[in-house]
Amino acid sequence: MSRSVLRTRPSAAAGPGRADRWGNRDLLVVCHNYDTFVKSQVDPLAAAFDSVTVLVRYNPLAEVSEYLPIQWLRPYRKTAKTDLAAVPSNVTVELTPLVYLPTDRGYEKLGAHHARAVRDQIDRLEVDPDVIHAHFTWTAGYAATRIGAERGVPTFVTAHANRERFLEEYTSGTPGVYETWRTADAVIRVNERDVPLLERYSDRVRAIPNGFSRDRYRLLDRRDARAELNVDSDRKVIFTLGTLKRRKGHRYLIEAMEEVIETHPDALCVIGGQGTARRELERQARDRGLEEHVEILGYVPEERVDIWMNACDLFCLPSLSEGNPTVMFEALGCEKPYVGTDVGGVGEIITSEEYGLLCEPADPAALAAILTEGLEREWDAGHIGAYAEAFTWESVIQEIEALYAEVLDA
């Protein structure tokens, strides 16, 4: 397999003024994607290290979706798995090509395959890490802990994944999953709820939530944001953003809108995101006569997400399963109340009705009730924004570094 390299664009984020809190130490990141929450952690964390090497697992077979209409493969293309905008100058991002068939059997064997590929890659690149951090248990975590054990390097694994997927791994019986948690020097879970489960395998488990970037999520005047989007300044607007798949529960949100418009006849629900459920959702809205009240945007460019966040009255996530959704922190950072389902670690963040309203998943009547209540409330935007400051990535990074220090000092 030929070497697959991604050249980065430098920025000032890791320039000469950075605080080298770990001296001349080098960080190796093993992951499945370098975008969204992984990139958002790695880039500010890079300021603490001399260098950071990011190895992104990638299946070259996904590239056939460039030429054939295989939509489900498109999110796995190399251009979709990496965001090379404003990469710090001391961060190098490379792809780890792994050819495998997307079958259960192929995925079970992928851990050892991934470990071999990472081992070969760091030898070829002459990377000598002092700290290794993997994002996702299987297979990045497995590969990272194998390399860490061989080299005597402290290894950290962040167990991302929505709770449904996490429990699937937890009960899978796959030896490599449990071995990963046992071998890691520390395991991070994005919510408190699952910490006791992981403590059966590790004596150093920390709950560290996701966060949001103030650089990416600006505070804008609502009227200005609506003017830019050509949205009526007087309408009640509910915004949601996420992959259009059944787990995200959009069908319950559309169903709930039938009740919402009984008391708020001008209400508009704007759904951002792309995915396989789009046609089904469009058909549902059309069949229920909600074309004037439900708008499905499709893909929302990164530079327009915060405009929609600032333009809405409420942010809603009707998911059936989550870990700790980054979009929740982004909404709070834009001073918007979070109205949605109490899944994963959401209830650990929305701890007061001052920040949002929650209901059980898959219950459109309950969702309609809290949406209606949310649209009628007078929210203290400044109070929501002040609360959100605890969840900036800079704050989250301090918790990660504290865990690094704990392990390294030990």
Phi and psi in degrees as a GROMACS rama.xvg file:
@    title "Ramachandran Plot"
@    xaxis  label "Phi"
@    yaxis  label "Psi"
@TYPE xy
-71.3036  151.897  SER-2
-65.888  135.853  ARG-3
-113.691  114.913  SER-4
-121.254  138.699  VAL-5
-114.572  118.998  LEU-6
-81.8825  137.028  ARG-7
-99.432  155.16  THR-8
-97.0871  119.39  ARG-9
-70.5421  155.567  PRO-10
-139.219  177.971  SER-11
-81.2305  -2.23306  ALA-12
-59.8333  -31.2604  ALA-13
-122.26  42.6034  ALA-14
-77.7225  -166.896  GLY-15
-59.2907  -24.2181  PRO-16
-84.1125  1.54668  GLY-17
-68.1583  151.448  ARG-18
-89.7961  110.379  ALA-19
-78.772  75.2325  ASP-20
-67.2332  -21.4559  ARG-21
-110.599  28.6045  TRP-22
59.4663  -126.355  GLY-23
-100.252  23.9255  ASN-24
-77.436  151.954  ARG-25
-116.187  139.75  ASP-26
-109.169  133.655  LEU-27
-110.851  127.275  LEU-28
-113.179  123.824  VAL-29
-111.543  124.117  VAL-30
-153.017  175.779  CYS-31
-100.683  -23.2259  HIS-32
-146.037  146.471  ASN-33
-116.499  78.9162  TYR-34
-162.128  -177.851  ASP-35
37.152  -120.832  THR-36
-71.1875  -25.5858  PHE-37
-72.0703  -51.7223  VAL-38
-59.5811  -40.0236  LYS-39
-63.3279  -26.7696  SER-40
-85.3056  -46.3122  GLN-41
-63.7368  -43.9143  VAL-42
-61.8799  -49.9122  ASP-43
-70.3088  -30.1568  PRO-44
-66.3616  -27.3784  LEU-45
-59.3622  -26.6211  ALA-46
-63.3456  -19.4875  ALA-47
-88.6159  -10.4084  ALA-48
-119.897  159.129  PHE-49
-68.5578  -43.4235  ASP-50
-150.695  155.443  SER-51
-131.987  128.332  VAL-52
-113.333  125.53  THR-53
-111.377  120.017  VAL-54
-108.972  117.067  LEU-55
-106.153  118.268  VAL-56
-63.1145  137.515  ARG-57
-152.975  132.337  TYR-58
-102.49  108.676  ASN-59
-57.8447  -21.3284  PRO-60
-62.0523  -22.6089  LEU-61
-64.7032  -20.642  ALA-62
-67.7778  -15.3442  GLU-63
-64.837  -20.4801  VAL-64
-69.1686  -10.7721  SER-65
-70.5769  -25.0687  GLU-66
-116.698  -20.8207  TYR-67
-120.721  148.902  LEU-68
-77.951  62.7087  PRO-69
-107.386  85.9035  ILE-70
-62.7491  -36.8581  GLN-71
-68.2827  -16.5569  TRP-72
-84.8769  -17.6062  LEU-73
-60.1192  -36.6255  ARG-74
-67.1937  -9.35351  PRO-75
-103.17  2.26884  TYR-76
-65.6211  155.727  ARG-77
-63.5654  -33.0461  LYS-78
-70.26  -24.5465  THR-79
-86.2355  -18.6564  ALA-80
-94.3953  -6.95658  LYS-81
-135.541  138.007  THR-82
-116.503  105.628  ASP-83
-98.1039  22.0222  LEU-84
-78.8929  129.345  ALA-85
52.3168  47.1565  ALA-86
-74.8195  131.847  VAL-87
-55.2698  149.005  PRO-88
-66.0499  -20.4719  SER-89
-99.3961  15.6625  ASN-90
-109.926  128.226  VAL-91
-114.394  127.807  THR-92
-112.223  126.993  VAL-93
-134.911  151.025  GLU-94
-88.0277  142.945  LEU-95
-108.697  97.1755  THR-96
-70.9414  126.586  PRO-97
-132.91  112.113  LEU-98
-88.5095  120.908  VAL-99
-154.452  156.113  TYR-100
-87.8464  138.717  LEU-101
-76.8108  61.131  PRO-102
-117.649  162.41  THR-103
-59.6931  -43.0493  ASP-104
-65.9896  -42.2561  ARG-105
-64.1861  -37.0979  GLY-106
-71.7147  -34.4083  TYR-107
-63.6171  -33.9614  GLU-108
-85.802  -6.4758  LYS-109
-70.4864  -24.8981  LEU-110
-59.0918  -51.5292  GLY-111
-64.7656  -38.3441  ALA-112
-61.1824  -44.3334  HIS-113
-63.972  -42.7767  HIS-114
-61.6725  -43.1282  ALA-115
-62.4777  -42.872  ARG-116
-64.7038  -41.4912  ALA-117
-66.8213  -41.2617  VAL-118
-58.9642  -47.4855  ARG-119
-63.6525  -39.0417  ASP-120
-68.3721  -44.2054  GLN-121
-71.0964  -28.783  ILE-122
-67.0761  -44.0582  ASP-123
-65.7664  -38.6664  ARG-124
-84.2584  -6.33116  LEU-125
57.8828  43.2734  GLU-126
-87.3429  130.279  VAL-127
-125.535  80.7752  ASP-128
-72.968  150.246  PRO-129
-100.659  -22.5312  ASP-130
-140.846  139.279  VAL-131
-122.586  132.433  ILE-132
-130.048  123.233  HIS-133
-108.49  144.42  ALA-134
-113.427  120.823  HIS-135
86.7056  140.697  PHE-136
-71.434  -53.268  THR-137
-120.797  113.741  TRP-138
-115.788  -5.582  THR-139
-60.5991  -43.1964  ALA-140
-63.4191  -40.9829  GLY-141
-62.8291  -47.5996  TYR-142
-60.6236  -43.7912  ALA-143
-64.7224  -43.2565  ALA-144
-69.7012  -30.7559  THR-145
-63.6293  -48.2969  ARG-146
-64.6862  -42.6936  ILE-147
-60.4216  -42.0186  GLY-148
-66.0686  -40.0783  ALA-149
-66.4433  -34.858  GLU-150
-102.085  -3.54481  ARG-151
66.9447  37.8925  GLY-152
-109.995  132.168  VAL-153
-57.3947  133.063  PRO-154
-126.851  134.068  THR-155
-118.961  138.32  PHE-156
-125.445  122.562  VAL-157
-95.2947  117.586  THR-158
-87.4078  87.0649  ALA-159
-74.066  -159.234  HIS-160
95.3599  143.875  ALA-161
-64.8084  163.484  ASN-162
-64.0134  -35.8869  ARG-163
-59.7805  -46.0341  GLU-164
-67.628  -39.8143  ARG-165
-59.5045  -44.5324  PHE-166
-68.7207  -31.1964  LEU-167
-61.4671  -44.8453  GLU-168
-64.7461  -41.7661  GLU-169
-63.0017  -34.8211  TYR-170
-104.176  10.2502  THR-171
-69.6366  -26.2089  SER-172
76.362  7.35934  GLY-173
-76.0631  113.095  THR-174
-56.2573  -36.6755  PRO-175
-63.6135  -31.0969  GLY-176
-64.7618  -48.9301  VAL-177
-69.622  -35.5388  TYR-178
-62.8267  -37.3492  GLU-179
-60.4907  -48.7403  THR-180
-66.4174  -36.1455  TRP-181
-69.4944  -36.9008  ARG-182
-82.257  -31.138  THR-183
-60.2439  142.786  ALA-184
-69.9626  -26.9377  ASP-185
-156  145.525  ALA-186
-118.323  131.672  VAL-187
-109.86  130.703  ILE-188
-117.741  147.253  ARG-189
-82.0328  -0.117116  VAL-190
-142.993  160.476  ASN-191
-73.4818  -30.1066  GLU-192
-56.2569  -36.8561  ARG-193
-95.6888  -1.50612  ASP-194
-58.8535  -46.5908  VAL-195
-58.1592  -33.4398  PRO-196
-65.515  -44.3065  LEU-197
-70.8352  -27.254  LEU-198
-66.7936  -12.3973  GLU-199
-70.3865  -19.1686  ARG-200
-115.288  -18.8138  TYR-201
-139.88  141.331  SER-202
-93.8613  4.66781  ASP-203
-134.211  87.3703  ARG-204
-119.335  133.993  VAL-205
-127.918  141.506  ARG-206
-94.1827  113.407  ALA-207
-128.258  116.143  ILE-208
-73.2327  169.93  PRO-209
-73.879  -176.737  ASN-210
-154.749  -161.398  GLY-211
-144.537  160.537  PHE-212
-104.047  120.43  SER-213
-64.7702  -29.3554  ARG-214
-63.6154  -36.3364  ASP-215
-87.2708  -27.3861  ARG-216
-115.919  92.5156  TYR-217
-80.1514  159.574  ARG-218
-95.2786  119.946  LEU-219
-122.948  153.821  LEU-220
-65.6743  133.41  ASP-221
-60.0849  -42.037  ARG-222
-65.468  -39.1355  ARG-223
-64.7676  -41.4728  ASP-224
-63.1803  -42.7203  ALA-225
-67.6016  -36.3091  ARG-226
-62.5003  -40.0996  ALA-227
-66.8854  -31.311  GLU-228
-93.0868  -3.20547  LEU-229
61.1877  44.787  ASN-230
-109.322  134.604  VAL-231
-54.1851  127.46  ASP-232
-67.6287  -18.0308  SER-233
-99.9477  -6.36405  ASP-234
-75.9714  152.335  ARG-235
-85.0469  122.306  LYS-236
-120.871  126.973  VAL-237
-108.367  129.014  ILE-238
-118.235  141.285  PHE-239
-139.051  151.914  THR-240
-144.346  130.005  LEU-241
168.613  166.626  GLY-242
-60.7323  136.009  THR-243
-82.5611  83.893  LEU-244
-135.157  161.094  LYS-245
-60.5284  -34.1823  ARG-246
-60.0543  -25.5339  ARG-247
-77.3892  -9.95623  LYS-248
71.9595  21.1138  GLY-249
-61.1477  -30.2706  HIS-250
-62.9193  -31.904  ARG-251
-73.0065  -32.5973  TYR-252
-66.4996  -44.2096  LEU-253
-63.188  -42.7474  ILE-254
-61.7446  -40.5906  GLU-255
-63.7393  -29.6264  ALA-256
-62.8472  -25.3973  MET-257
-59.6407  -38.9199  GLU-258
-80.4146  -35.6184  GLU-259
-59.9663  -43.0128  VAL-260
-74.0223  -9.08559  ILE-261
-66.7155  -34.4644  GLU-262
-104  -20.0131  THR-263
-130.212  77.0954  HIS-264
-63.0729  -13.6153  PRO-265
-97.1269  3.22571  ASP-266
-63.2094  141.346  ALA-267
-127.663  127.079  LEU-268
-105.439  118.612  CYS-269
-108.918  121.039  VAL-270
-109.022  115.156  ILE-271
-103  141.446  GLY-272
135.202  164.926  GLY-273
-128.924  157.585  GLN-274
163.52  178.49  GLY-275
-70.4742  -18.146  THR-276
-88.9641  3.17046  ALA-277
-58.4802  -48.9115  ARG-278
-63.426  -39.0561  ARG-279
-61.4652  -41.5688  GLU-280
-69.7469  -40.123  LEU-281
-62.6095  -40.6096  GLU-282
-65.2789  -41.0165  ARG-283
-61.1415  -46.3708  GLN-284
-62.8558  -39.9908  ALA-285
-67.6599  -43.7865  ARG-286
-64.9627  -29.0078  ASP-287
-93.1833  5.75378  ARG-288
67.2589  34.4009  GLY-289
-108.313  19.7547  LEU-290
-57.6301  -31.3438  GLU-291
-83.3684  -6.56438  GLU-292
-121.81  -9.61664  HIS-293
-130.034  122.076  VAL-294
-122.273  123.606  GLU-295
-103.368  111.468  ILE-296
-76.9325  -29.9822  LEU-297
80.5855  -152.352  GLY-298
-61.1835  132.055  TYR-299
-110.64  115.751  VAL-300
-56.762  146.407  PRO-301
-52.1406  -40.5328  GLU-302
-72.7541  -6.91814  GLU-303
-110.59  -5.73179  ARG-304
-63.5029  -46.6354  VAL-305
-69.5428  -22.9311  ASP-306
-65.9137  -44.5649  ILE-307
-65.7614  -38.982  TRP-308
-59.6483  -43.7511  MET-309
-74.8989  -24.2323  ASN-310
-79.4782  -23.2583  ALA-311
-83.3332  166.244  CYS-312
-91.3005  -37.295  ASP-313
-137.139  148.236  LEU-314
-105.539  135.548  PHE-315
-127.215  134.168  CYS-316
-128.627  107.86  LEU-317
-93.6585  30.4614  PRO-318
-60.8076  153.877  SER-319
-90.011  -22.0876  LEU-320
-157.23  135.134  SER-321
-146.858  164.635  GLU-322
-93.4887  -76.0223  GLY-323
-153.846  91.0808  ASN-324
-64.4788  127.94  PRO-325
-61.2033  -30.5494  THR-326
-65.0754  -25.0601  VAL-327
-64.9866  -45.1866  MET-328
-67.4202  -35.703  PHE-329
-64.9723  -40.4185  GLU-330
-64.3698  -46.1624  ALA-331
-61.2229  -38.1142  LEU-332
-64.1492  -26.4777  GLY-333
-91.4644  15.1992  CYS-334
63.8995  32.652  GLU-335
-107.482  136.952  LYS-336
-66.3604  145.157  PRO-337
-101.609  117.133  TYR-338
-120.407  116.361  VAL-339
-176.096  -156.699  GLY-340
-92.2029  147.429  THR-341
-88.7396  81.3514  ASP-342
-126.68  156.794  VAL-343
54.7076  -130.207  GLY-344
-97.0729  12.7295  GLY-345
-58.0463  -44.536  VAL-346
-66.5214  -16.7858  GLY-347
-78.1313  -17.8537  GLU-348
-103.78  -46.6712  ILE-349
-84.8902  75.1447  ILE-350
-88.7172  -6.37247  THR-351
-146.178  149.84  SER-352
-71.3661  -1.40262  GLU-353
-71.7468  -19.9918  GLU-354
-108.492  -18.3065  TYR-355
168.194  -177.619  GLY-356
-131.777  139.783  LEU-357
-127.046  153.248  LEU-358
-143.123  173.53  CYS-359
-73.0542  152.041  GLU-360
-72.3789  161.288  PRO-361
59.9432  31.441  ALA-362
-129.911  87.5796  ASP-363
-62.1149  -32.6515  PRO-364
-66.1398  -43.1595  ALA-365
-66.7936  -38.4825  ALA-366
-65.0329  -42.2822  LEU-367
-60.9399  -38.0741  ALA-368
-64.3224  -44.831  ALA-369
-76.4901  -28.2849  ILE-370
-66.4444  -43.7941  LEU-371
-62.5644  -45.4663  THR-372
-61.7853  -42.1824  GLU-373
-62.8907  -37.5847  GLY-374
-71.0386  -22.0459  LEU-375
-93.0769  -14.0771  GLU-376
-78.6155  154.796  ARG-377
-97.844  106.384  GLU-378
-90.6331  145.37  TRP-379
-91.4412  92.5083  ASP-380
-59.4664  -42.6315  ALA-381
-61.0773  -38.1784  GLY-382
-66.3445  -40.9167  HIS-383
-62.6468  -44.9557  ILE-384
-64.2262  -39.2756  GLY-385
-63.9212  -40.5733  ALA-386
-62.9186  -38.4524  TYR-387
-65.2523  -23.6168  ALA-388
-59.8641  -24.3708  GLU-389
-69.4135  -11.5123  ALA-390
-117.744  19.7947  PHE-391
-67.5779  155.031  THR-392
-61.3934  -30.397  TRP-393
-62.6475  -38.4754  GLU-394
-69.6531  -41.8365  SER-395
-63.1029  -40.8387  VAL-396
-60.2313  -35.3765  ILE-397
-60.5258  -38.0244  GLN-398
-67.9945  -39.4493  GLU-399
-65.4236  -43.6414  ILE-400
-64.6684  -35.7525  GLU-401
-62.3637  -37.3762  ALA-402
-68.9349  -41.9179  LEU-403
-54.0878  -48.4433  TYR-404
-61.6921  -39.9499  ALA-405
-59.0807  -45.2417  GLU-406
-72.3688  -45.2345  VAL-407
-65.2032  -38.0532  LEU-408
-67.127  -33.3203  ASP-409
